[in-house]
Amino acid sequence: MTPDRSPGLAESARALAAGEVTSRTLVERTLARIEAGRGPLLNAFRVVRAEAALAEADAADRELAAGGRRPLLGVPVAVKDDTDVAGEPTAFGCAGDFPPVAEDGEAVRRLRAAGAVIVGKTNTCELGQWPFTEGRAFGDTRNPWHPGHTPGGSSGGSAAAVAAGLVPAALGSDGAGSVRIPAAWTRLIGIKPQRGRISTWPRPDPFQGITVNGTLARTVADAALLLDAASGSHARDVHRPPALTVADAVGRDPGRLRVALSLKPPFTAVPARLHPQIRARITELAGQLAALGHEVAEDDPPYGQIGLAFVPRATAGIAELVAEAPDPALLDARTRGAARLGRLLGGAPLRA
């Protein structure tokens, strides 16, 4: 772990509002941590916005000095490289010469409206397909707890950056575990919210409704704070849930919960069993929940053949993104194969 870890999101916002630190100082320290973690040591970032971030920090300091107050005013954060940041390319883990985009995505626009300073874009595997973060475009992203291991994926760069203390929190995205897997593998809080809670615009319904934006942080309170700051809809989003403030639920006593302990892997066309170590840890967690007073019962959801619904949507989404790539020949062979499958399944089978 990085000895010089960033303070948490809420603590950074508090210290800035109290005048105990400047945004420039926080951003300079963040950029120094990112630089120290470049290359094979951690490799969390695809794009670092050093000059732009410092300019944004100076603007935040002027606003703070004038008495301005916003939830994340002057706080440095990162976003996954599937999210548009004006003036930067969105490569989504792919090799090739991607042009800079003209406008912020809606989630980034809302983070800026909350006062956040976007320090960079984090690494992800090609088009978010795999539960690890590596690729020919950028190399391997490392797990800060175990550098010989992956931080998971596909939001592994965001998870590595937060877990290593480079930034206090980061945005990720999740269709089949891409926030939750890295959170579990790097000891973070990862939230996959409902569709539309955080806008995915300019993609109104990515991967045919599978993928949503979510948050990664070191505490529940910080994950909720970032979720609230990024939440909200674009006028053309497909999914537009009513507004709510999730931070209001932090620290609230949930009462006695009914918890289902499921030991059945969902994404299997043939019978499969959990690895004994994983089974043991899940069972241990169930025991801890029961000891806290919750009702825990072993029960498997009726998954059915979930792959019949998931695979057409996922591969059709990949096909759409591959069609936009500046040089598809640079993509992994598995990506090109998934795109071919998506073109086959993306018509009548998907509509069915």
C-alpha positions as CSV (number, residue, x, y, z in Angstrom):
1,M,0.0,0.0,0.0
2,T,1.0,3.6,-0.6
3,P,2.2,5.1,2.8
4,D,1.1,8.6,1.7
5,R,-2.6,7.9,1.1
6,S,-5.1,10.5,0.1
7,P,-7.6,11.5,2.8
8,G,-11.2,10.2,2.3
9,L,-13.7,12.0,0.1
10,A,-15.8,13.5,2.9
11,E,-12.7,14.4,5.0
12,S,-11.1,16.2,2.0
13,A,-14.3,18.2,1.4
14,R,-14.5,19.1,5.1
15,A,-10.9,20.2,5.2
16,L,-11.2,22.3,2.1
17,A,-14.4,24.0,3.4
18,A,-12.7,24.7,6.7
19,G,-9.6,26.2,5.1
20,E,-7.3,23.6,6.5
21,V,-5.9,22.8,3.0
22,T,-6.1,24.1,-0.5
23,S,-7.3,22.2,-3.5
24,R,-4.0,22.9,-5.3
25,T,-2.2,21.1,-2.4
26,L,-4.5,18.1,-2.6
27,V,-4.3,17.9,-6.4
28,E,-0.5,18.3,-6.3
29,R,-0.2,15.4,-3.8
30,T,-2.6,13.3,-5.9
31,L,-0.6,13.9,-9.0
32,A,2.6,13.0,-7.2
33,R,1.0,9.7,-6.0
34,I,-0.2,8.9,-9.5
35,E,3.3,9.5,-10.9
36,A,4.8,7.3,-8.3
37,G,2.4,4.5,-9.3
38,R,3.0,4.8,-13.1
39,G,4.4,1.9,-15.0
40,P,4.6,-1.7,-13.7
41,L,4.2,-0.8,-10.1
42,L,0.5,-0.1,-10.2
43,N,-0.5,1.3,-13.6
44,A,-4.0,2.6,-12.6
45,F,-4.3,5.5,-15.0
46,R,-4.7,5.7,-18.8
47,V,-5.0,9.5,-18.9
48,V,-3.6,12.0,-16.3
49,R,-4.9,15.5,-16.6
50,A,-2.1,17.2,-14.6
51,E,-2.2,20.7,-16.1
52,A,-6.0,20.8,-16.4
53,A,-6.5,19.5,-12.9
54,L,-4.2,22.1,-11.4
55,A,-6.1,24.8,-13.2
56,E,-9.4,23.4,-11.9
57,A,-7.9,23.3,-8.4
58,D,-6.8,27.0,-8.6
59,A,-10.4,27.9,-9.7
60,A,-11.8,25.9,-6.8
61,D,-9.5,27.7,-4.4
62,R,-10.7,31.0,-5.6
63,E,-14.3,30.0,-5.2
64,L,-13.6,28.6,-1.7
65,A,-11.8,31.9,-0.7
66,A,-14.9,33.8,-1.8
67,G,-17.1,31.7,0.4
68,G,-18.3,29.2,-2.2
69,R,-19.5,25.9,-0.9
70,R,-20.4,22.8,-3.0
71,P,-20.3,19.1,-1.9
72,L,-17.0,18.2,-3.5
73,L,-15.6,21.7,-4.2
74,G,-11.8,21.2,-4.9
75,V,-11.7,17.5,-4.2
76,P,-9.7,15.4,-6.6
77,V,-11.5,12.3,-8.1
78,A,-10.9,9.9,-11.0
79,V,-13.3,8.4,-13.6
80,K,-13.0,5.1,-15.6
81,D,-11.9,5.4,-19.2
82,D,-15.4,4.5,-20.5
83,T,-16.7,7.9,-19.4
84,D,-16.3,11.0,-21.5
85,V,-14.1,13.9,-20.2
86,A,-14.0,16.9,-22.5
87,G,-10.7,17.3,-24.3
88,E,-9.6,13.7,-23.6
89,P,-10.0,10.5,-25.6
90,T,-12.3,7.7,-24.4
91,A,-10.5,4.5,-25.4
92,F,-12.3,2.1,-23.1
93,G,-9.2,-0.1,-22.7
94,C,-8.6,-0.3,-26.5
95,A,-5.5,0.4,-28.5
96,G,-5.7,2.9,-31.3
97,D,-5.7,6.7,-31.9
98,F,-8.9,7.8,-30.3
99,P,-9.8,11.5,-30.8
100,P,-10.5,13.7,-27.9
101,V,-14.2,14.1,-27.1
102,A,-15.9,17.5,-27.3
103,E,-18.1,17.3,-24.2
104,D,-18.2,15.8,-20.7
105,G,-20.4,12.8,-20.2
106,E,-23.4,13.6,-17.9
107,A,-21.8,11.9,-14.9
108,V,-18.7,14.0,-15.3
109,R,-20.8,17.1,-15.8
110,R,-22.5,16.5,-12.5
111,L,-19.3,15.8,-10.7
112,R,-18.0,19.1,-11.9
113,A,-21.2,20.8,-10.8
114,A,-20.5,19.4,-7.4
115,G,-17.1,21.0,-7.5
116,A,-14.9,17.9,-8.1
117,V,-11.5,18.1,-9.8
118,I,-11.1,15.4,-12.4
119,V,-7.5,14.3,-12.2
120,G,-7.6,11.5,-14.8
121,K,-9.1,8.5,-16.4
122,T,-8.4,5.0,-15.1
123,N,-7.5,1.8,-16.9
124,T,-10.1,-0.9,-17.9
125,C,-9.9,-4.0,-19.9
126,E,-11.0,-3.9,-23.6
127,L,-14.6,-2.7,-23.6
128,G,-15.1,-3.9,-20.0
129,Q,-15.4,-7.6,-20.9
130,W,-13.3,-9.4,-18.3
131,P,-12.9,-9.6,-14.5
132,F,-9.2,-8.4,-14.8
133,T,-7.6,-5.2,-16.0
134,E,-4.9,-5.7,-18.6
135,G,-4.5,-5.3,-22.3
136,R,-2.1,-4.6,-25.1
137,A,-3.0,-0.9,-25.0
138,F,-1.7,-0.2,-21.5
139,G,-0.2,-3.3,-19.9
140,D,-1.3,-4.8,-16.6
141,T,-2.9,-2.9,-13.7
142,R,-1.8,-4.3,-10.3
143,N,-3.6,-4.9,-7.1
144,P,-2.1,-2.6,-4.5
145,W,-2.6,-5.2,-1.8
146,H,-0.9,-8.0,-3.8
147,P,1.1,-6.5,-6.7
148,G,1.4,-9.9,-8.3
149,H,-2.3,-10.1,-8.7
150,T,-5.0,-8.3,-10.6
151,P,-7.3,-5.8,-8.9
152,G,-10.2,-7.4,-10.8
153,G,-12.2,-5.8,-13.6
154,S,-13.3,-4.2,-15.5
155,S,-13.1,-1.1,-13.2
156,G,-9.7,-2.3,-12.0
157,G,-7.9,1.0,-12.6
158,S,-10.4,2.9,-10.5
159,A,-10.2,0.3,-7.7
160,A,-6.4,0.2,-7.7
161,A,-6.3,4.0,-7.6
162,V,-8.6,4.2,-4.6
163,A,-7.2,1.3,-2.7
164,A,-3.6,2.5,-3.2
165,G,-4.7,5.9,-1.8
166,L,-4.0,7.8,-5.1
167,V,-7.5,9.4,-5.0
168,P,-10.2,9.3,-2.4
169,A,-12.9,7.9,-4.7
170,A,-13.6,7.1,-8.4
171,L,-16.3,6.3,-10.8
172,G,-16.5,2.8,-12.4
173,S,-19.2,1.0,-14.4
174,D,-20.8,-2.4,-13.9
175,G,-22.7,-4.8,-16.0
176,A,-21.7,-8.2,-14.6
177,G,-19.6,-7.3,-11.6
178,S,-17.2,-4.7,-13.0
179,V,-17.5,-2.5,-9.9
180,R,-18.3,-5.2,-7.4
181,I,-15.5,-7.6,-8.3
182,P,-12.7,-4.9,-8.1
183,A,-14.2,-3.7,-4.8
184,A,-14.1,-7.2,-3.3
185,W,-10.6,-7.8,-4.5
186,T,-9.1,-4.5,-3.3
187,R,-11.1,-4.2,0.0
188,L,-13.3,-1.3,-1.1
189,I,-16.9,-0.3,-1.0
190,G,-18.4,-0.6,-4.5
191,I,-21.9,0.3,-5.4
192,K,-23.8,-0.8,-8.5
193,P,-26.9,1.3,-8.4
194,Q,-30.1,1.0,-10.3
195,R,-30.1,1.8,-14.0
196,G,-30.1,5.6,-14.6
197,R,-29.2,6.6,-11.0
198,I,-25.9,7.8,-12.5
199,S,-26.4,8.8,-16.1
200,T,-24.4,6.9,-18.8
201,W,-25.0,9.7,-21.4
202,P,-23.9,10.0,-24.2
203,R,-24.8,6.3,-24.3
204,P,-28.4,6.2,-23.3
205,D,-28.6,2.5,-22.6
206,P,-25.2,0.8,-22.8
207,F,-24.9,-2.9,-23.5
208,Q,-28.7,-3.0,-24.1
209,G,-29.5,-2.0,-20.5
210,I,-26.9,-4.2,-18.7
211,T,-24.3,-1.6,-17.7
212,V,-24.6,1.2,-15.2
213,N,-22.2,3.7,-13.6
214,G,-21.2,3.2,-10.0
215,T,-18.8,4.3,-7.3
216,L,-15.7,3.0,-5.6
217,A,-14.4,4.3,-2.2
218,R,-12.8,3.2,1.0
219,T,-15.8,3.8,3.2
220,V,-19.6,3.5,2.8
221,A,-20.0,7.3,3.5
222,D,-17.5,8.2,0.8
223,A,-19.1,5.8,-1.8
224,A,-22.5,7.4,-1.0
225,L,-21.2,10.9,-1.2
226,L,-19.8,10.3,-4.7
227,L,-23.0,8.5,-5.7
228,D,-25.1,11.5,-4.7
229,A,-22.7,13.9,-6.5
230,A,-22.7,12.0,-9.7
231,S,-26.4,11.1,-9.7
232,G,-29.0,12.5,-12.0
233,S,-30.4,12.1,-15.5
234,H,-29.8,13.5,-18.9
235,A,-33.0,14.5,-20.8
236,R,-32.4,11.7,-23.3
237,D,-31.5,8.9,-20.9
238,V,-33.6,5.8,-21.3
239,H,-33.8,5.2,-17.5
240,R,-34.6,8.2,-15.3
241,P,-35.4,7.1,-11.7
242,P,-36.7,9.7,-9.2
243,A,-34.1,11.6,-7.3
244,L,-33.0,10.5,-3.9
245,T,-30.1,11.2,-1.5
246,V,-28.4,7.9,-0.6
247,A,-26.1,9.5,2.0
248,D,-29.2,9.8,4.2
249,A,-29.1,6.1,4.6
250,V,-25.5,6.0,5.9
251,G,-25.4,5.0,9.5
252,R,-29.1,4.2,9.6
253,D,-29.9,1.0,11.6
254,P,-31.3,-1.4,9.0
255,G,-33.1,-3.5,11.6
256,R,-33.2,-7.3,11.3
257,L,-32.6,-8.3,7.7
258,R,-33.6,-11.5,5.9
259,V,-30.4,-12.7,4.0
260,A,-30.3,-15.5,1.4
261,L,-27.1,-17.5,1.4
262,S,-26.7,-18.6,-2.2
263,L,-23.8,-21.0,-3.1
264,K,-24.9,-21.6,-6.7
265,P,-22.9,-19.9,-9.5
266,P,-25.4,-18.1,-11.7
267,F,-23.5,-17.9,-15.1
268,T,-23.2,-21.6,-15.8
269,A,-24.9,-23.7,-18.6
270,V,-23.7,-26.9,-16.9
271,P,-23.6,-27.8,-13.2
272,A,-20.7,-26.1,-11.3
273,R,-19.5,-25.8,-7.7
274,L,-17.8,-23.0,-5.9
275,H,-14.1,-23.3,-5.1
276,P,-13.8,-24.7,-1.5
277,Q,-12.0,-21.5,-0.3
278,I,-14.6,-19.2,-1.7
279,R,-17.4,-21.4,-0.3
280,A,-15.8,-21.3,3.1
281,R,-15.4,-17.5,3.1
282,I,-19.0,-16.9,2.0
283,T,-20.2,-19.3,4.7
284,E,-18.1,-17.5,7.3
285,L,-19.6,-14.2,6.2
286,A,-23.1,-15.7,6.6
287,G,-22.2,-16.7,10.1
288,Q,-21.1,-13.1,10.9
289,L,-24.3,-11.8,9.6
290,A,-26.3,-14.2,11.7
291,A,-24.2,-13.3,14.8
292,L,-25.3,-9.7,14.2
293,G,-28.9,-10.8,14.6
294,H,-30.0,-11.1,11.0
295,E,-32.0,-14.0,9.6
296,V,-29.8,-16.1,7.2
297,A,-31.2,-18.9,5.2
298,E,-29.6,-20.9,2.4
299,D,-31.6,-20.3,-0.8
300,D,-30.7,-20.0,-4.5
301,P,-32.5,-17.4,-6.7
302,P,-34.2,-19.0,-9.8
303,Y,-31.5,-17.9,-12.2
304,G,-32.6,-20.2,-15.0
305,Q,-30.5,-19.8,-18.2
306,I,-29.5,-16.3,-17.5
307,G,-26.9,-16.4,-20.2
308,L,-29.6,-16.6,-22.8
309,A,-30.6,-13.0,-21.9
310,F,-27.1,-11.8,-21.0
311,V,-24.9,-13.0,-23.9
312,P,-26.9,-11.4,-26.8
313,R,-27.0,-8.0,-25.0
314,A,-23.4,-8.0,-23.9
315,T,-22.0,-9.1,-27.3
316,A,-24.3,-6.7,-29.2
317,G,-22.9,-3.9,-27.1
318,I,-19.4,-5.0,-27.9
319,A,-20.2,-5.1,-31.6
320,E,-21.5,-1.5,-31.4
321,L,-18.3,-0.3,-29.8
322,V,-16.0,-2.3,-32.1
323,A,-17.7,-0.6,-35.0
324,E,-16.6,2.8,-33.5
325,A,-12.9,1.8,-32.9
326,P,-10.4,3.7,-35.1
327,D,-8.5,0.5,-35.9
328,P,-10.4,-2.8,-35.0
329,A,-7.4,-4.8,-36.2
330,L,-5.6,-3.7,-33.0
331,L,-8.2,-5.2,-30.8
332,D,-7.8,-8.5,-29.0
333,A,-8.9,-11.5,-31.0
334,R,-11.5,-12.4,-28.3
335,T,-13.0,-8.9,-28.6
336,R,-13.3,-9.3,-32.4
337,G,-14.9,-12.7,-31.9
338,A,-17.4,-11.3,-29.3
339,A,-18.3,-8.6,-31.9
340,R,-19.0,-11.2,-34.6
341,L,-21.2,-13.1,-32.2
342,G,-23.0,-9.8,-31.2
343,R,-23.7,-9.0,-34.9
344,L,-25.4,-12.4,-35.2
345,L,-27.3,-12.2,-31.9
346,G,-28.1,-8.5,-32.0
347,G,-31.1,-8.6,-34.3
348,A,-34.1,-10.9,-33.9
349,P,-32.6,-13.0,-31.1
350,L,-32.0,-9.8,-29.0
351,R,-35.5,-8.4,-29.7
352,A,-37.0,-11.8,-28.7
